[in-house]
């Protein structure tokens, strides 16, 4: 009897362990939804903040060499092995990347394959994607996905007769199935495509077919634990508001929780003014794309300063972040330390502006490392409870918003130049400011956005040494200060034509940063290039840095004691 009782105990213990393991697996498999907090950050339903970092165009797997990801693509999701995928995911995860951004397609060797097969879901392809997402999730990597193909893509089936017939009709429909489809879908499958890409938003047959596709797709994505964010389309066209709201209505009928956003092309404000979209649509988040290219930068406005400008400006509207960037856009572009500095600007300047996601397009180790640097610094920061201290200074950039093309006008270009001057001026002082639309009594000083004024406030946290610039994030209770100190260096033009931009290249300059703090603080100074971390303790006034010449960028992390 005792032996049987003991066996029963062992069985009970084993069953208990199995039950606990099953519960753990169930928890891991359970769908978790994101929400947008009042402070603009994403958080899980339990209130834990989540900052999506990465992007890296997850439609292609990159080659890993000696434990580092490279710029070389191994292949698409169906042209790569699980081992190749795991190797890439591991490197990304080890460097702090927690989210991949993907397009609703695949690029197999025989041609582009779309999720949308004219009002229905490409079932074999979606199953392959689900297996890919499951692998990524093992490494803590989630997914931001677009829903529709880009309107400008000349390989999109609705615009390309060959692709439609060869990749959609022949692969997915029999003659009997075609005959049973409604005319608004059968039209395209028979090769009657649109002529003008703008019809992707307006052709009534496409609108109805896309509604059928959304109805089929969203229930699958809604239940998948890897899918965190929906983006309607990669870089949608300008001045599209009704289509955006219509798609949000479709999705919300089926999924009331997953945050929905949009993005625009990589010329930053010169391509589109984000604010009309954040004011006229029901999006939950906005994603700007900015590359170090000709219009975005000029001799007096390096790429990092341009990133700071748009990252700060976009916060006037819906919570936002950077959705695409990268040095790969530049032929014979920056390498090694120069490229790492560019990647750091892309990560730190948006974060310190309050942006809620940071994504690269393609990328290699430099971009992954930049994500990791930020992830490690903020690991002990509760972003869900972080409320930024409002600065005392604002710049009034009020302008017409009848359309989203203001910054293409002469007045818009002049304002952009003035905004760049303010960015450069205040970063050299280590002083924060906001952009506002019109007069505001929430700020002590409001400066004109149509004419630069070299205003210097008497009270400043930092004495910034010549050759450096500072952006910082300060909590409203003064408990936390995080500062990014970048070596301003020399400005060089890299590349040709549109694929060219003005970049900073670090130049040796003595580094000692003076501080005037509201109390006693402790933390550390991190030299990002050297990887050296130095403990810091300052009671009121003090300084960090040796005063010796440096080409490094730094992060200063301080908590009030």
N, C-alpha and C positions, 0 to 999 in steps of 0.2 A: 504493500500500500504506500509505504514511504517512497519507494523508488518511483512508483507511478505518480505520486504527488510531486516529487522533484522534477520528473519529466514534464508534468503539467506546468510547473513553475517556469522551467526553461522555455517551454513552448510559449507560455504567456509573455516572458521577457522578449523572446524573439519576435512574437507578433507585435508587442509594444514598440520594439525598435523599428520593425518594418512599417508600422503605422506612422511613427515619427518621421521616418524617411519619406514615406508617401506624402505626408503633410508638407514636408519641406519642398518636395518636388512640385506639389500642387501650388504652394506659395510662389515658387519660381515661375510656374507656368501661368499663374493668374494674370489677367490683364490689369495693368495699372494705368490710370489716366492722368494726364497733366492738366493743371489749371494755370491761369495767369494771375499772379498775386497783385494786390494793390500797388506794391512797389515796383511792378513790372517784370519781376523774375518768374520763371516757371517753377512749379512745385507739384509734387505728387499730392494725391488726395489727403494724405495724412499730414500735409503741411511741410514736408521735407523738401527743401529747394533742390532744383536740378538745373545746372547750366550746361546746355548742349555744346560740346567742343569737338571739332573735327571737320566734318564735311567729306573731303577727299574723294568726291565722285565715286561712290561705292559700286557703280556699274562695272568698274574694272578693278582687278586685283593687281597689286604692285609686287614687284620682285623684291625679295629680302636677301641682303648680302651681309654676312658677318653681324647679324643681329640688328641691322638697320634697314628701314624701308628706303627704296630708291625711287627715282622718277620714272623708272622703266615699268611699263605695264606688262604683266605676264599674259593676261587675256581677260575676256569677259567672264561673267559668273558661270557660264556653261562651257567655257573653254579652259577652265582651270580646275585643278584637283582639290579635294578637301584639304590635303596637306598644304598646298600653296595658299589656300584661303586662311587656314589656321596660322600659318607662319606670319602672314600680314596682319591678321587680327591681333595676334599676340604682341607684335611690335607696337602697333597703334595703342593698344590698351596699356602696355607698360609705360607709354609716354603720356597717358592722361586722356587720350581720345575716347569719348564715350558715345559718339553718335556719328553715323554715316548719313550723308545726303545722297539720295538716289533719284534717277529719272525713271519714268514708267515705261521702260523698254529694256531690251538686251541687245548686245552687239555681237552675235555669233558670226562666224566666218562667212556664212552664206548671205548675210544682210541684216539690216535692222529689224528686230522683232518687237512689236508693240503689245502692251497690255490690252489696249482698246482695239478689238477686232470688229469695229463698227457696231456699237450697241451691245456688245457682249464681251466677256472677259476671256482672254487667251489662257485657258485653263492649264495646259501643260507648262507654259512659261511661268504662270503664277505659282504653281507647285514648286518649280525650281527655285524661284525667289524665296518661298517660304522655308525651304531647306537651307538656303544661304543665310537668311535672317536667324534661323535657329543656331547655326554655327557661330554667328557673330555674337549672339546673346550669351553664349558660353563665356565670352570674354568681357561681358558687361557693356557691349556695344549695341545701342538701339538705333532706330531708323527714322529719319525725316524723309518722307516720300512726296514726290509730285504726283498729281492725279492725272493730268492731261499732258499730251505731247506739246512741245513748244510750237507756237503758231508759225514761227519763221523757219522751222525745220523742213528743208526741201525733200527729206526722206520720209516725212510723215505720210501715211497712206492716203489721208484725205486730200493731199496735195500732189501725190506721186502715183501715177497710174500703174507703172511697172511694179512698184512695191505693193500697191493694193492688190493687184491680180496675183502676183507671185508669192507674197508673204502672208496674205490674208485670205483671199478667196480660195486659191488652190489648196492651201494648207488646212483650212478650217471649215469649209462648207462643201456639201454635195449639191448637185443640181436640185435634188428634191428639197433640201433645206433652204436653198436660195428661193425657190418658188413659194415657200411658205412665209417668207419674211415680209414685213410691211414695206411698201414702196420707198419710204424715206431711208431705209437701210439698204435695200437691194440696189438702189441707184448707184451707190458708191462701190459696192461689191462687184458691180458689172463694169466698173471703170469710169463712171461719170463723175470725175473729181471736180473740185473747185479750181478756179483760175487765179484768184487773188487771195493772198494769205489772210487778208483782213476778214474774209468770209468765214474763217474758222470761228469767229465770234458771232456772226450774223446770219449765216445760211440757215434757214429754218429746219432743213433736213439734218444738218450737223447738230444743231441744238437738240433736236429730239433724239438723235442717235446717241449723243453724249449723255443725255439724261438716262437712257436705258443702260448705258455702260456704268454710270455712277451708281445706279440702283443695284447693279450686279456686283460691283467692286467693293463698295463701302462696308457691307456686312462682313466681308472677309477681312478687311483691314481693321475694322472696329474690334474684332475679337482676337486679333493677333497681338500677343504681348510685346512684340518687338516694335510695333508701329506707334510712335509717340506724337508725331506732328504731320499735318497735311499742308502741302503747298499746292495751290491750284494748278500752277504751270510754271515751268522754268522761264523766268524773264518774260512775262506777258507784255503785250503791247501797251503803249501809252493811252491815257484817256479812256480806259475801259473800267467802267463802274457798274453798270447794270449787269453785265455778264458775271462780274465777280459776285455781286449780291445774289444773282440767280443760282449760281453754283453753291454758294453757302446755304441757301434755302434747301437745295436738293440734298446736300450732305447732312444738314441738321435734321431732316426728316428721318434719317437712318442712324445718325450718330450725333448725340447731343453734347458730347464731352470733348472729343479730340480737338485741340486748338487748330484753327485754320489760318493760313497766311498767304501772302503773295510776294513776288520778287520782281525786280526790274534789272535792266542790263547794266554792264560793268563800267559805264561812263559816269557813275555816281549821279550827282545832281544835274549834270549836263544831259543825261539821258532823260531823267524824269524827276520831278519834284514829288517826293513821297507824300507830302502833307495832304494834297487833295484826296489821295486814296485813303489815308488814315481818317479823314474827315467824312468822306462820302460813301464809304463801304463799311461792312460789318465784320471786317477781318479782326482776328484776335491778336495777331502779331504781323510785323512787317519785316522784310529782309532786303537790305540794300546790297548791291554788288559794286565793288570798287576795285579797280586794278591800277597799277602804276603806269597809266597811259597818258597820251598827249594832252587831252583836254583836262583831265583831272589834276595834273601837276603842271608847274612851270618853274622857271629858274628861282623864283622867290617862294615857291610852295612845294616842298618835297613831298613825297608820297605819304610819309607818316603824318605830316601836318594836315594833309588832305583827308586822311582817315579820321583824325581827331575832329576835323570840321564836320564831316557828315555824321559821324557817330554821335556828336553832341547835338547837331541840328535835328536829327530824326527823332530825338527824344521829346520834341514838342508834341508829337502825335502819339499814335498807338505804340505800345511797347515793341521794341525793335532790336535788331542785331545785324551783324554782317553775315551774308549768306554765301558770298564768293569773293575770293581774292587769290593772289599768288604770283610769285616771281616768274612762273613758267611762261607768262604772257610775253615776256621780253626775250627776244632773240639775243643770244650771247649775253644773257643777263647776269645778275649778281651771283656770286658763288661764295661758299664757305662763310666766314664771319659776316661779310656784307649781306648775304642772303639771310642769315640767321637774324640779323638786326631788322631787316625788312619784315620777317615773320613775326618778330616780337612786337613791332609797331602795330601789326594787324591784330594781334591778340590783346595787348595791354591797353591800347588807347580806346577801343570799344568797351572793354570791361570797365574801365574807370569812368566812362560816360554813362554807365548804367545799362548798357546793352545786355540783352538776355540770351543771345546765342552768338557763337563765333565759329564761322565755317570757312574753310579754304575750298577751292575747286580741286584741281590736282595738287599734288604736293609730295614731298619726300621727307627725309629725316629732319630737316630744319624746321618745317612746319609742325611736325609731330612733337618735336622737342619744345617748341614755343607753347603748345597746348599743355604739355606736361609741366612746364615752369609755372604757369598760372594755376593749374589744378592743385599742385602741391602747396602753393602759397595760400590758397583760399580753402584748403581742406578743413581748417578749424574755424572758418567763418560761416555763420548761419545766415546765408543770403535771404532766407525767408523773413528774417527779422531785421535786415539791414535797411535802414532808411537814410538816404543820403542827406547830408547837411546842405541846405539851400545856400548858394553863394550870395554875396551881397551885390554882385555885379551882373547885369544882363546886357545883351546887345539886341536891339530892336531890328528884326529882319522882316517886318510886316511887308507884304507884297500881294499883288493880285493872284487869286487862285481859281479863276474861272476855268483854267485848264491846268495841266501839270507840266507845262513847258516854259515856265518863267525863266529858269536859269539858262535857257538858250537865247533869250533876248539880250539886247545890249544892257538894259538895266540889270538883268539877272547876272550877266557876266561881271558887271562892275561890282555888284553886291558880293558875289563869290570872291572876288579879289580882296574886297574889304574884310570879309570874314576870315580869309587867310591871314591878313595882317593882324587881326585880333588874336587869332590862334597863336601865331608866332610870338607876338608881343607878350601875351599872358603866360604862355608856357615858359618863356625866358624868365618870367617873374615867379613862376610856380603858383600862379593865382588862378582859381577856378571861376568860371562864369557860365551863364546860361544864354541860349537864344530864346527870344520871346517874340510874339506877334503883337505889336502895338505896345502902348504905354502900360506899365505895371507897377502897382504900389507894393508889390511883394519884394522889391529889390531897392537897396539904398541908392544905387546908381544905375541908370539905364542909358546906354550909349547908342548913337545912331549907327544903323547898319549900312547906310548909304554913304558914309564918310568916316574914315578912320580917325579916332582920337586916342592918342597915346596916354591914356589914363593910367596912373600908378597909385594904387591905394597905399595909405600910410601903414596899415597893419597887414603883415604878411607872415605866413607860416615859415617860409623858406627864404634863405639868401642863396640864390642859385649862382654857381660859378660860371664864368664866361665859357661858352662852348657847350653848355648843357641846357636841357629843357626839362620841365617837371609837369606831369599831370598827376593829380591825386584824387582819391575817394576818401571822404571823411564822413563818419556816421553822425547823425543828428545829435547824439548824446556825447559826442567827442570821445567815445570809448575807443574807436578804431580809426587809424589812418594808414592807408596803403598808397604809396607813391611810386611812380615809375619815372626814373631819371634816365634820360637818353642822351647820349653823346650826339650833339647836333651835327658836328662834323662839317664836311664839305658837301656841296650839292653837285651831283654829276648827272648828265643826261645819258641814258642807256637805251640802245635800240634805235629803230628807224620807223618813220611814219607814225601810224596809230599805235603800233607796238613799240612805243618809246615812252620813257617817263623820267622825271627828275627824282633821283634818290639821294638820300644822305649816305655818306661814307665816313665812318668814324675817323676822327683826327685826334691825335694826342692833345690832351688839355688837362691841366691840374684839377683834381677833383677833391673838393671839400665842400660839403653842403651844410650851410648854417640853418639852425632850427630855432624857432621861438614857439614853444608849445604851451597849451593851456593846462599845465600841470606836469606830473611825473609820468613818463612813458618808458616802456621796455619792449624790446623786440629784436629785430635783426636787420642787417644790411646784406643783401644778396647780390653779388657780382654775377650777372647772368652768363657772360661769356666764359669767365674763369671758373664759375661754379663754386666760388668761395663765399661762405656764410659767416658773418661776423656779428656777435651779440652786441646789442646796443641798449644803453640805459641813459636816459636824459631827464633831468628834473628842470623843466622850464626851458632855458636856453642852453644850446650846445651845438655840436656839429658831428658829422660823420664823414669819413673819408680821410685819407692820409695827406692829401694835398699834392701828391705826386702825379705826374702826367698819366692819363689813362685813356684807353679807347673803348672801355667797357660801357655797358648799360647796367643799371642797377634797379632793384626793388627794395624799398624801405617799408618794413612792416612794423607797426607800433600799436601797442595797446596801453590804455591808461591804467596806472597802478592805483 
